[in-house]
C-alpha cells in the first residue's frame, strides 16, 4: 500500500508540474517534494533498506516478485 500511495503521489506532483507553470519558488518546492517521493519509493524497493523487513512481512507469496513500476 505504501508503494502504491507513493507512486500515486509521484504521478500527482508530475501532473501538477506539467499542468501549469507555477512561480519559480513554488516550482522548486514541488520539485523537492518530487525528489523526496522518489527517495521514499527507492527506500521501499531497496532490499537492503531498513524498511525491507516491514515490506517483506506484508508481501504474501502469491504477490510474486516485486519490481519497479
N, CA, C, O and CB atoms as a CASP TS submission, in Angstrom:
PFRMAT TS
TARGET T0000
AUTHOR 0000-0000-0000
METHOD Language model
MODEL 1
PARENT N/A
ATOM      1  N   UNK     1       0.818  -1.195   0.000  1.00  0.00           N
ATOM      2  CA  UNK     1       0.000   0.000   0.000  1.00  0.00           C
ATOM      3  C   UNK     1       0.857   1.252   0.000  1.00  0.00           C
ATOM      4  O   UNK     1       0.535   2.237  -0.665  1.00  0.00           O
ATOM      5  CB  UNK     1      -0.928   0.001   1.194  1.00  0.00           C
ATOM      6  N   UNK     2       1.955   1.210   0.752  1.00  0.00           N
ATOM      7  CA  UNK     2       2.838   2.378   0.815  1.00  0.00           C
ATOM      8  C   UNK     2       3.461   2.658  -0.542  1.00  0.00           C
ATOM      9  O   UNK     2       3.578   3.814  -0.951  1.00  0.00           O
ATOM     10  CB  UNK     2       3.936   2.170   1.864  1.00  0.00           C
ATOM     11  N   UNK     3       3.858   1.612  -1.232  1.00  0.00           N
ATOM     12  CA  UNK     3       4.465   1.779  -2.549  1.00  0.00           C
ATOM     13  C   UNK     3       3.446   2.340  -3.540  1.00  0.00           C
ATOM     14  O   UNK     3       3.775   3.223  -4.333  1.00  0.00           O
ATOM     15  CB  UNK     3       5.027   0.437  -3.059  1.00  0.00           C
ATOM     16  N   UNK     4       2.232   1.843  -3.501  1.00  0.00           N
ATOM     17  CA  UNK     4       1.178   2.340  -4.396  1.00  0.00           C
ATOM     18  C   UNK     4       0.843   3.798  -4.087  1.00  0.00           C
ATOM     19  O   UNK     4       0.658   4.600  -5.001  1.00  0.00           O
ATOM     20  CB  UNK     4      -0.089   1.468  -4.274  1.00  0.00           C
ATOM     21  N   UNK     5       0.764   4.136  -2.817  1.00  0.00           N
ATOM     22  CA  UNK     5       0.468   5.522  -2.435  1.00  0.00           C
ATOM     23  C   UNK     5       1.587   6.458  -2.866  1.00  0.00           C
ATOM     24  O   UNK     5       1.328   7.583  -3.294  1.00  0.00           O
ATOM     25  CB  UNK     5       0.251   5.628  -0.921  1.00  0.00           C
ATOM     26  N   UNK     6       2.819   6.001  -2.757  1.00  0.00           N
ATOM     27  CA  UNK     6       3.962   6.813  -3.181  1.00  0.00           C
ATOM     28  C   UNK     6       3.934   7.019  -4.690  1.00  0.00           C
ATOM     29  O   UNK     6       4.173   8.126  -5.173  1.00  0.00           O
ATOM     30  CB  UNK     6       5.290   6.150  -2.756  1.00  0.00           C
ATOM     31  N   UNK     7       3.645   5.964  -5.429  1.00  0.00           N
ATOM     32  CA  UNK     7       3.552   6.075  -6.893  1.00  0.00           C
ATOM     33  C   UNK     7       2.433   7.031  -7.292  1.00  0.00           C
ATOM     34  O   UNK     7       2.594   7.815  -8.227  1.00  0.00           O
ATOM     35  CB  UNK     7       3.314   4.687  -7.531  1.00  0.00           C
ATOM     36  N   UNK     8       1.309   6.975  -6.596  1.00  0.00           N
ATOM     37  CA  UNK     8       0.210   7.900  -6.869  1.00  0.00           C
ATOM     38  C   UNK     8       0.612   9.350  -6.586  1.00  0.00           C
ATOM     39  O   UNK     8       0.277  10.256  -7.350  1.00  0.00           O
ATOM     40  CB  UNK     8      -1.015   7.524  -6.030  1.00  0.00           C
ATOM     41  N   UNK     9       1.327   9.558  -5.492  1.00  0.00           N
ATOM     42  CA  UNK     9       1.777  10.906  -5.138  1.00  0.00           C
ATOM     43  C   UNK     9       2.775  11.435  -6.164  1.00  0.00           C
ATOM     44  O   UNK     9       2.722  12.609  -6.529  1.00  0.00           O
ATOM     45  CB  UNK     9       2.409  10.911  -3.736  1.00  0.00           C
ATOM     46  N   UNK    10       3.682  10.581  -6.632  1.00  0.00           N
ATOM     47  CA  UNK    10       4.645  10.983  -7.657  1.00  0.00           C
ATOM     48  C   UNK    10       3.898  11.406  -8.917  1.00  0.00           C
ATOM     49  O   UNK    10       4.195  12.450  -9.497  1.00  0.00           O
ATOM     50  CB  UNK    10       5.639   9.828  -7.972  1.00  0.00           C
ATOM     51  N   UNK    11       2.936  10.605  -9.336  1.00  0.00           N
ATOM     52  CA  UNK    11       2.162  10.923 -10.539  1.00  0.00           C
ATOM     53  C   UNK    11       1.400  12.239 -10.376  1.00  0.00           C
ATOM     54  O   UNK    11       1.332  13.036 -11.312  1.00  0.00           O
ATOM     55  CB  UNK    11       1.180   9.784 -10.859  1.00  0.00           C
ATOM     56  N   UNK    12       0.830  12.468  -9.199  1.00  0.00           N
ATOM     57  CA  UNK    12       0.074  13.695  -8.960  1.00  0.00           C
ATOM     58  C   UNK    12       0.967  14.931  -9.036  1.00  0.00           C
ATOM     59  O   UNK    12       0.576  15.940  -9.625  1.00  0.00           O
ATOM     60  CB  UNK    12      -0.612  13.633  -7.601  1.00  0.00           C
ATOM     61  N   UNK    13       2.147  14.865  -8.455  1.00  0.00           N
ATOM     62  CA  UNK    13       3.068  16.007  -8.493  1.00  0.00           C
ATOM     63  C   UNK    13       3.560  16.234  -9.922  1.00  0.00           C
ATOM     64  O   UNK    13       3.683  17.376 -10.365  1.00  0.00           O
ATOM     65  CB  UNK    13       4.271  15.777  -7.536  1.00  0.00           C
ATOM     66  N   UNK    14       3.840  15.150 -10.640  1.00  0.00           N
ATOM     67  CA  UNK    14       4.277  15.296 -12.030  1.00  0.00           C
ATOM     68  C   UNK    14       3.184  15.939 -12.882  1.00  0.00           C
ATOM     69  O   UNK    14       3.474  16.794 -13.719  1.00  0.00           O
ATOM     70  CB  UNK    14       4.668  13.930 -12.616  1.00  0.00           C
ATOM     71  N   UNK    15       1.938  15.536 -12.675  1.00  0.00           N
ATOM     72  CA  UNK    15       0.831  16.153 -13.400  1.00  0.00           C
ATOM     73  C   UNK    15       0.689  17.621 -13.046  1.00  0.00           C
ATOM     74  O   UNK    15       0.439  18.455 -13.917  1.00  0.00           O
ATOM     75  CB  UNK    15      -0.467  15.422 -13.108  1.00  0.00           C
ATOM     76  N   UNK    16       0.844  17.933 -11.789  1.00  0.00           N
ATOM     77  CA  UNK    16       0.752  19.310 -11.337  1.00  0.00           C
ATOM     78  C   UNK    16       1.824  20.176 -11.990  1.00  0.00           C
ATOM     79  O   UNK    16       1.546  21.295 -12.422  1.00  0.00           O
ATOM     80  CB  UNK    16       0.872  19.376  -9.821  1.00  0.00           C
ATOM     81  N   UNK    17       3.040  19.662 -12.059  1.00  0.00           N
ATOM     82  CA  UNK    17       4.124  20.403 -12.684  1.00  0.00           C
ATOM     83  C   UNK    17       3.904  20.561 -14.192  1.00  0.00           C
ATOM     84  O   UNK    17       4.288  21.580 -14.767  1.00  0.00           O
ATOM     85  CB  UNK    17       5.453  19.706 -12.419  1.00  0.00           C
ATOM     86  N   UNK    18       3.295  19.573 -14.831  1.00  0.00           N
ATOM     87  CA  UNK    18       3.059  19.627 -16.272  1.00  0.00           C
ATOM     88  C   UNK    18       1.834  20.470 -16.630  1.00  0.00           C
ATOM     89  O   UNK    18       1.756  21.024 -17.726  1.00  0.00           O
ATOM     90  CB  UNK    18       2.890  18.224 -16.819  1.00  0.00           C
ATOM     91  N   UNK    19       0.881  20.564 -15.705  1.00  0.00           N
ATOM     92  CA  UNK    19      -0.388  21.224 -15.994  1.00  0.00           C
ATOM     93  C   UNK    19      -0.283  22.744 -16.071  1.00  0.00           C
ATOM     94  O   UNK    19      -0.996  23.377 -16.850  1.00  0.00           O
ATOM     95  CB  UNK    19      -1.392  20.851 -14.951  1.00  0.00           C
ATOM     96  N   UNK    20       0.591  23.324 -15.277  1.00  0.00           N
ATOM     97  CA  UNK    20       0.717  24.774 -15.300  1.00  0.00           C
ATOM     98  C   UNK    20       2.129  25.168 -14.898  1.00  0.00           C
ATOM     99  O   UNK    20       2.901  24.356 -14.388  1.00  0.00           O
ATOM    100  CB  UNK    20      -0.320  25.434 -14.366  1.00  0.00           C
ATOM    101  N   UNK    21       2.445  26.422 -15.138  1.00  0.00           N
ATOM    102  CA  UNK    21       3.782  26.928 -14.814  1.00  0.00           C
ATOM    103  C   UNK    21       3.700  27.764 -13.535  1.00  0.00           C
ATOM    104  O   UNK    21       3.430  28.964 -13.589  1.00  0.00           O
ATOM    105  CB  UNK    21       4.365  27.776 -15.997  1.00  0.00           C
ATOM    106  N   UNK    22       3.934  27.129 -12.392  1.00  0.00           N
ATOM    107  CA  UNK    22       3.872  27.875 -11.135  1.00  0.00           C
ATOM    108  C   UNK    22       5.053  28.845 -11.041  1.00  0.00           C
ATOM    109  O   UNK    22       6.034  28.707 -11.771  1.00  0.00           O
ATOM    110  CB  UNK    22       3.869  26.906  -9.926  1.00  0.00           C
ATOM    111  N   UNK    23       4.955  29.819 -10.145  1.00  0.00           N
ATOM    112  CA  UNK    23       6.105  30.709  -9.923  1.00  0.00           C
ATOM    113  C   UNK    23       7.339  29.893  -9.559  1.00  0.00           C
ATOM    114  O   UNK    23       7.236  28.771  -9.065  1.00  0.00           O
ATOM    115  CB  UNK    23       5.796  31.739  -8.806  1.00  0.00           C
ATOM    116  N   UNK    24       8.496  30.470  -9.809  1.00  0.00           N
ATOM    117  CA  UNK    24       9.767  29.759  -9.642  1.00  0.00           C
ATOM    118  C   UNK    24       9.899  29.107  -8.265  1.00  0.00           C
ATOM    119  O   UNK    24      10.272  27.938  -8.170  1.00  0.00           O
ATOM    120  CB  UNK    24      10.925  30.714  -9.862  1.00  0.00           C
ATOM    121  N   UNK    25       9.601  29.837  -7.220  1.00  0.00           N
ATOM    122  CA  UNK    25       9.743  29.300  -5.859  1.00  0.00           C
ATOM    123  C   UNK    25       8.815  28.106  -5.637  1.00  0.00           C
ATOM    124  O   UNK    25       9.215  27.110  -5.035  1.00  0.00           O
ATOM    125  CB  UNK    25       9.449  30.394  -4.818  1.00  0.00           C
ATOM    126  N   UNK    26       7.588  28.207  -6.118  1.00  0.00           N
ATOM    127  CA  UNK    26       6.631  27.104  -5.977  1.00  0.00           C
ATOM    128  C   UNK    26       7.087  25.894  -6.802  1.00  0.00           C
ATOM    129  O   UNK    26       6.970  24.757  -6.346  1.00  0.00           O
ATOM    130  CB  UNK    26       5.210  27.555  -6.417  1.00  0.00           C
ATOM    131  N   UNK    27       7.596  26.128  -7.995  1.00  0.00           N
ATOM    132  CA  UNK    27       8.081  25.033  -8.842  1.00  0.00           C
ATOM    133  C   UNK    27       9.242  24.306  -8.162  1.00  0.00           C
ATOM    134  O   UNK    27       9.306  23.077  -8.192  1.00  0.00           O
ATOM    135  CB  UNK    27       8.522  25.568 -10.227  1.00  0.00           C
ATOM    136  N   UNK    28      10.155  25.056  -7.551  1.00  0.00           N
ATOM    137  CA  UNK    28      11.275  24.434  -6.840  1.00  0.00           C
ATOM    138  C   UNK    28      10.775  23.613  -5.654  1.00  0.00           C
ATOM    139  O   UNK    28      11.294  22.530  -5.382  1.00  0.00           O
ATOM    140  CB  UNK    28      12.271  25.506  -6.362  1.00  0.00           C
ATOM    141  N   UNK    29       9.781  24.121  -4.958  1.00  0.00           N
ATOM    142  CA  UNK    29       9.219  23.386  -3.825  1.00  0.00           C
ATOM    143  C   UNK    29       8.604  22.073  -4.306  1.00  0.00           C
ATOM    144  O   UNK    29       8.804  21.032  -3.681  1.00  0.00           O
ATOM    145  CB  UNK    29       8.158  24.241  -3.089  1.00  0.00           C
ATOM    146  N   UNK    30       7.857  22.116  -5.412  1.00  0.00           N
ATOM    147  CA  UNK    30       7.249  20.901  -5.955  1.00  0.00           C
ATOM    148  C   UNK    30       8.308  19.919  -6.456  1.00  0.00           C
ATOM    149  O   UNK    30       8.145  18.707  -6.317  1.00  0.00           O
ATOM    150  CB  UNK    30       6.287  21.253  -7.090  1.00  0.00           C
ATOM    151  N   UNK    31       9.379  20.431  -7.032  1.00  0.00           N
ATOM    152  CA  UNK    31      10.455  19.551  -7.484  1.00  0.00           C
ATOM    153  C   UNK    31      11.164  18.889  -6.306  1.00  0.00           C
ATOM    154  O   UNK    31      11.576  17.732  -6.403  1.00  0.00           O
ATOM    155  CB  UNK    31      11.462  20.335  -8.327  1.00  0.00           C
ATOM    156  N   UNK    32      11.310  19.608  -5.198  1.00  0.00           N
ATOM    157  CA  UNK    32      11.895  19.000  -3.984  1.00  0.00           C
ATOM    158  C   UNK    32      10.985  17.899  -3.450  1.00  0.00           C
ATOM    159  O   UNK    32      11.452  16.833  -3.050  1.00  0.00           O
ATOM    160  CB  UNK    32      12.130  20.076  -2.885  1.00  0.00           C
ATOM    161  N   UNK    33       9.686  18.167  -3.449  1.00  0.00           N
ATOM    162  CA  UNK    33       8.723  17.156  -3.000  1.00  0.00           C
ATOM    163  C   UNK    33       8.818  15.923  -3.884  1.00  0.00           C
ATOM    164  O   UNK    33       8.813  14.797  -3.385  1.00  0.00           O
ATOM    165  CB  UNK    33       7.281  17.720  -3.015  1.00  0.00           C
ATOM    166  N   UNK    34       8.906  16.130  -5.200  1.00  0.00           N
ATOM    167  CA  UNK    34       9.029  15.020  -6.132  1.00  0.00           C
ATOM    168  C   UNK    34      10.303  14.218  -5.863  1.00  0.00           C
ATOM    169  O   UNK    34      10.276  12.987  -5.889  1.00  0.00           O
ATOM    170  CB  UNK    34       9.019  15.534  -7.573  1.00  0.00           C
ATOM    171  N   UNK    35      11.398  14.896  -5.610  1.00  0.00           N
ATOM    172  CA  UNK    35      12.656  14.209  -5.289  1.00  0.00           C
ATOM    173  C   UNK    35      12.522  13.384  -4.020  1.00  0.00           C
ATOM    174  O   UNK    35      13.012  12.256  -3.958  1.00  0.00           O
ATOM    175  CB  UNK    35      13.796  15.220  -5.135  1.00  0.00           C
ATOM    176  N   UNK    36      11.867  13.933  -3.015  1.00  0.00           N
ATOM    177  CA  UNK    36      11.686  13.212  -1.756  1.00  0.00           C
ATOM    178  C   UNK    36      10.785  11.995  -1.952  1.00  0.00           C
ATOM    179  O   UNK    36      11.018  10.949  -1.347  1.00  0.00           O
ATOM    180  CB  UNK    36      11.094  14.142  -0.684  1.00  0.00           C
ATOM    181  N   UNK    37       9.764  12.122  -2.789  1.00  0.00           N
ATOM    182  CA  UNK    37       8.894  10.980  -3.069  1.00  0.00           C
ATOM    183  C   UNK    37       9.660   9.872  -3.795  1.00  0.00           C
ATOM    184  O   UNK    37       9.455   8.692  -3.509  1.00  0.00           O
ATOM    185  CB  UNK    37       7.683  11.423  -3.907  1.00  0.00           C
ATOM    186  N   UNK    38      10.530  10.236  -4.723  1.00  0.00           N
ATOM    187  CA  UNK    38      11.350   9.233  -5.408  1.00  0.00           C
ATOM    188  C   UNK    38      12.294   8.548  -4.414  1.00  0.00           C
ATOM    189  O   UNK    38      12.537   7.345  -4.512  1.00  0.00           O
ATOM    190  CB  UNK    38      12.160   9.885  -6.559  1.00  0.00           C
ATOM    191  N   UNK    39      12.818   9.311  -3.469  1.00  0.00           N
ATOM    192  CA  UNK    39      13.680   8.735  -2.440  1.00  0.00           C
ATOM    193  C   UNK    39      12.897   7.717  -1.597  1.00  0.00           C
ATOM    194  O   UNK    39      13.400   6.634  -1.299  1.00  0.00           O
ATOM    195  CB  UNK    39      14.266   9.851  -1.537  1.00  0.00           C
ATOM    196  N   UNK    40      11.686   8.068  -1.224  1.00  0.00           N
ATOM    197  CA  UNK    40      10.840   7.154  -0.440  1.00  0.00           C
ATOM    198  C   UNK    40      10.559   5.887  -1.242  1.00  0.00           C
ATOM    199  O   UNK    40      10.636   4.781  -0.707  1.00  0.00           O
ATOM    200  CB  UNK    40       9.504   7.843  -0.037  1.00  0.00           C
ATOM    201  N   UNK    41      10.234   6.047  -2.526  1.00  0.00           N
ATOM    202  CA  UNK    41       9.960   4.893  -3.384  1.00  0.00           C
ATOM    203  C   UNK    41      11.182   3.977  -3.456  1.00  0.00           C
ATOM    204  O   UNK    41      11.057   2.755  -3.368  1.00  0.00           O
ATOM    205  CB  UNK    41       9.553   5.355  -4.799  1.00  0.00           C
ATOM    206  N   UNK    42      12.359   4.574  -3.617  1.00  0.00           N
ATOM    207  CA  UNK    42      13.591   3.794  -3.670  1.00  0.00           C
ATOM    208  C   UNK    42      13.806   3.037  -2.363  1.00  0.00           C
ATOM    209  O   UNK    42      14.194   1.869  -2.375  1.00  0.00           O
ATOM    210  CB  UNK    42      14.792   4.705  -3.961  1.00  0.00           C
ATOM    211  N   UNK    43      13.555   3.701  -1.240  1.00  0.00           N
ATOM    212  CA  UNK    43      13.721   3.042   0.063  1.00  0.00           C
ATOM    213  C   UNK    43      12.750   1.878   0.219  1.00  0.00           C
ATOM    214  O   UNK    43      13.093   0.858   0.817  1.00  0.00           O
ATOM    215  CB  UNK    43      13.516   4.050   1.203  1.00  0.00           C
ATOM    216  N   UNK    44      11.549   2.024  -0.313  1.00  0.00           N
ATOM    217  CA  UNK    44      10.569   0.941  -0.226  1.00  0.00           C
ATOM    218  C   UNK    44      10.960  -0.254  -1.097  1.00  0.00           C
ATOM    219  O   UNK    44      10.647  -1.395  -0.756  1.00  0.00           O
ATOM    220  CB  UNK    44       9.192   1.449  -0.636  1.00  0.00           C
ATOM    221  N   UNK    45      11.633  -0.003  -2.204  1.00  0.00           N
ATOM    222  CA  UNK    45      12.024  -1.074  -3.123  1.00  0.00           C
ATOM    223  C   UNK    45      13.368  -1.711  -2.787  1.00  0.00           C
ATOM    224  O   UNK    45      13.631  -2.844  -3.191  1.00  0.00           O
ATOM    225  CB  UNK    45      12.071  -0.541  -4.520  1.00  0.00           C
ATOM    226  N   UNK    46      14.209  -1.010  -2.064  1.00  0.00           N
ATOM    227  CA  UNK    46      15.571  -1.466  -1.784  1.00  0.00           C
ATOM    228  C   UNK    46      15.570  -2.649  -0.813  1.00  0.00           C
ATOM    229  O   UNK    46      15.095  -2.520   0.315  1.00  0.00           O
ATOM    230  CB  UNK    46      16.411  -0.316  -1.211  1.00  0.00           C
ATOM    231  N   UNK    47      16.097  -3.799  -1.243  1.00  0.00           N
ATOM    232  CA  UNK    47      16.114  -4.965  -0.351  1.00  0.00           C
ATOM    233  C   UNK    47      17.040  -4.792   0.850  1.00  0.00           C
ATOM    234  O   UNK    47      16.937  -5.555   1.811  1.00  0.00           O
ATOM    235  CB  UNK    47      16.528  -6.190  -1.125  1.00  0.00           C
ATOM    236  N   UNK    48      17.939  -3.816   0.820  1.00  0.00           N
ATOM    237  CA  UNK    48      18.832  -3.569   1.958  1.00  0.00           C
ATOM    238  C   UNK    48      18.377  -2.385   2.809  1.00  0.00           C
ATOM    239  O   UNK    48      19.082  -1.972   3.730  1.00  0.00           O
ATOM    240  CB  UNK    48      20.247  -3.324   1.463  1.00  0.00           C
ATOM    241  N   UNK    49      17.223  -1.851   2.507  1.00  0.00           N
ATOM    242  CA  UNK    49      16.669  -0.734   3.268  1.00  0.00           C
ATOM    243  C   UNK    49      16.223  -1.196   4.649  1.00  0.00           C
ATOM    244  O   UNK    49      15.838  -2.354   4.813  1.00  0.00           O
ATOM    245  CB  UNK    49      15.490  -0.097   2.514  1.00  0.00           C
ATOM    246  N   UNK    50      16.266  -0.321   5.637  1.00  0.00           N
ATOM    247  CA  UNK    50      15.716  -0.675   6.954  1.00  0.00           C
ATOM    248  C   UNK    50      14.213  -0.960   6.892  1.00  0.00           C
ATOM    249  O   UNK    50      13.659  -1.562   7.811  1.00  0.00           O
ATOM    250  CB  UNK    50      15.984   0.452   7.953  1.00  0.00           C
ATOM    251  N   UNK    51      13.555  -0.529   5.814  1.00  0.00           N
ATOM    252  CA  UNK    51      12.121  -0.774   5.659  1.00  0.00           C
ATOM    253  C   UNK    51      11.819  -2.167   5.098  1.00  0.00           C
ATOM    254  O   UNK    51      10.669  -2.606   5.137  1.00  0.00           O
ATOM    255  CB  UNK    51      11.517   0.282   4.753  1.00  0.00           C
ATOM    256  N   UNK    52      12.811  -2.854   4.587  1.00  0.00           N
ATOM    257  CA  UNK    52      12.616  -4.162   3.950  1.00  0.00           C
ATOM    258  C   UNK    52      11.883  -5.174   4.838  1.00  0.00           C
ATOM    259  O   UNK    52      10.975  -5.850   4.355  1.00  0.00           O
ATOM    260  CB  UNK    52      13.954  -4.730   3.550  1.00  0.00           C
ATOM    261  N   UNK    53      12.245  -5.300   6.112  1.00  0.00           N
ATOM    262  CA  UNK    53      11.507  -6.279   6.934  1.00  0.00           C
ATOM    263  C   UNK    53      10.009  -5.968   6.998  1.00  0.00           C
ATOM    264  O   UNK    53       9.190  -6.885   7.057  1.00  0.00           O
ATOM    265  CB  UNK    53      12.084  -6.314   8.355  1.00  0.00           C
ATOM    266  N   UNK    54       9.654  -4.708   6.987  1.00  0.00           N
ATOM    267  CA  UNK    54       8.241  -4.336   7.016  1.00  0.00           C
ATOM    268  C   UNK    54       7.566  -4.667   5.688  1.00  0.00           C
ATOM    269  O   UNK    54       6.418  -5.110   5.659  1.00  0.00           O
ATOM    270  CB  UNK    54       8.085  -2.842   7.332  1.00  0.00           C
ATOM    271  N   UNK    55       8.285  -4.448   4.597  1.00  0.00           N
ATOM    272  CA  UNK    55       7.725  -4.721   3.273  1.00  0.00           C
ATOM    273  C   UNK    55       7.575  -6.226   3.048  1.00  0.00           C
ATOM    274  O   UNK    55       6.540  -6.672   2.554  1.00  0.00           O
ATOM    275  CB  UNK    55       8.613  -4.104   2.176  1.00  0.00           C
ATOM    276  N   UNK    56       8.585  -7.006   3.401  1.00  0.00           N
ATOM    277  CA  UNK    56       8.510  -8.449   3.164  1.00  0.00           C
ATOM    278  C   UNK    56       7.522  -9.122   4.113  1.00  0.00           C
ATOM    279  O   UNK    56       6.949 -10.155   3.767  1.00  0.00           O
ATOM    280  CB  UNK    56       9.892  -9.081   3.317  1.00  0.00           C
ATOM    281  N   UNK    57       7.317  -8.568   5.279  1.00  0.00           N
ATOM    282  CA  UNK    57       6.353  -9.130   6.217  1.00  0.00           C
ATOM    283  C   UNK    57       4.934  -8.988   5.680  1.00  0.00           C
ATOM    284  O   UNK    57       4.078  -9.828   5.957  1.00  0.00           O
ATOM    285  CB  UNK    57       6.475  -8.448   7.584  1.00  0.00           C
ATOM    286  N   UNK    58       4.684  -7.943   4.922  1.00  0.00           N
ATOM    287  CA  UNK    58       3.362  -7.705   4.358  1.00  0.00           C
ATOM    288  C   UNK    58       3.150  -8.412   3.028  1.00  0.00           C
ATOM    289  O   UNK    58       2.016  -8.726   2.666  1.00  0.00           O
ATOM    290  CB  UNK    58       3.142  -6.233   4.183  1.00  0.00           C
ATOM    291  N   UNK    59       4.218  -8.661   2.309  1.00  0.00           N
ATOM    292  CA  UNK    59       4.112  -9.268   0.980  1.00  0.00           C
ATOM    293  C   UNK    59       3.780 -10.758   1.118  1.00  0.00           C
ATOM    294  O   UNK    59       4.481 -11.494   1.812  1.00  0.00           O
ATOM    295  CB  UNK    59       5.434  -9.072   0.174  1.00  0.00           C
ATOM    296  N   UNK    60       2.739 -11.180   0.473  1.00  0.00           N
ATOM    297  CA  UNK    60       2.372 -12.591   0.508  1.00  0.00           C
ATOM    298  C   UNK    60       3.082 -13.334  -0.616  1.00  0.00           C
ATOM    299  O   UNK    60       3.555 -12.730  -1.579  1.00  0.00           O
ATOM    300  CB  UNK    60       0.840 -12.765   0.394  1.00  0.00           C
ATOM    301  N   UNK    61       3.146 -14.631  -0.480  1.00  0.00           N
ATOM    302  CA  UNK    61       3.797 -15.450  -1.502  1.00  0.00           C
ATOM    303  C   UNK    61       3.078 -15.354  -2.841  1.00  0.00           C
ATOM    304  O   UNK    61       3.704 -15.521  -3.888  1.00  0.00           O
ATOM    305  CB  UNK    61       3.859 -16.904  -1.053  1.00  0.00           C
ATOM    306  N   UNK    62       1.767 -15.085  -2.825  1.00  0.00           N
ATOM    307  CA  UNK    62       1.013 -15.008  -4.071  1.00  0.00           C
ATOM    308  C   UNK    62       1.272 -13.721  -4.844  1.00  0.00           C
ATOM    309  O   UNK    62       0.876 -13.615  -6.005  1.00  0.00           O
ATOM    310  CB  UNK    62      -0.455 -15.133  -3.784  1.00  0.00           C
ATOM    311  N   UNK    63       1.928 -12.740  -4.227  1.00  0.00           N
ATOM    312  CA  UNK    63       2.173 -11.477  -4.908  1.00  0.00           C
ATOM    313  C   UNK    63       3.328 -11.570  -5.892  1.00  0.00           C
ATOM    314  O   UNK    63       3.446 -10.711  -6.766  1.00  0.00           O
ATOM    315  CB  UNK    63       2.449 -10.392  -3.899  1.00  0.00           C
ATOM    316  N   UNK    64       4.158 -12.550  -5.787  1.00  0.00           N
ATOM    317  CA  UNK    64       5.270 -12.709  -6.709  1.00  0.00           C
ATOM    318  C   UNK    64       6.403 -11.772  -6.399  1.00  0.00           C
ATOM    319  O   UNK    64       6.493 -11.227  -5.299  1.00  0.00           O
ATOM    320  CB  UNK    64       4.815 -12.497  -8.112  1.00  0.00           C
ATOM    321  N   UNK    65       7.267 -11.586  -7.371  1.00  0.00           N
ATOM    322  CA  UNK    65       8.457 -10.748  -7.208  1.00  0.00           C
ATOM    323  C   UNK    65       8.086  -9.294  -7.371  1.00  0.00           C
ATOM    324  O   UNK    65       7.395  -8.921  -8.319  1.00  0.00           O
ATOM    325  CB  UNK    65       9.551 -11.136  -8.216  1.00  0.00           C
ATOM    326  N   UNK    66       8.549  -8.467  -6.439  1.00  0.00           N
ATOM    327  CA  UNK    66       8.319  -7.030  -6.558  1.00  0.00           C
ATOM    328  C   UNK    66       9.289  -6.455  -7.569  1.00  0.00           C
ATOM    329  O   UNK    66      10.432  -6.904  -7.668  1.00  0.00           O
ATOM    330  CB  UNK    66       8.472  -6.322  -5.189  1.00  0.00           C
ATOM    331  N   UNK    67       8.845  -5.480  -8.308  1.00  0.00           N
ATOM    332  CA  UNK    67       9.725  -4.818  -9.260  1.00  0.00           C
ATOM    333  C   UNK    67       9.272  -3.382  -9.442  1.00  0.00           C
ATOM    334  O   UNK    67       8.176  -3.005  -9.029  1.00  0.00           O
ATOM    335  CB  UNK    67       9.744  -5.562 -10.613  1.00  0.00           C
ATOM    336  N   UNK    68      10.125  -2.592 -10.061  1.00  0.00           N
ATOM    337  CA  UNK    68       9.793  -1.193 -10.309  1.00  0.00           C
ATOM    338  C   UNK    68       8.638  -1.107 -11.288  1.00  0.00           C
ATOM    339  O   UNK    68       8.562  -1.864 -12.256  1.00  0.00           O
ATOM    340  CB  UNK    68      11.015  -0.422 -10.847  1.00  0.00           C
ATOM    341  N   UNK    69       7.749  -0.180 -11.022  1.00  0.00           N
ATOM    342  CA  UNK    69       6.593   0.002 -11.903  1.00  0.00           C
ATOM    343  C   UNK    69       6.877   1.019 -12.974  1.00  0.00           C
ATOM    344  O   UNK    69       6.014   1.298 -13.806  1.00  0.00           O
ATOM    345  CB  UNK    69       5.374   0.422 -11.109  1.00  0.00           C
TER
END
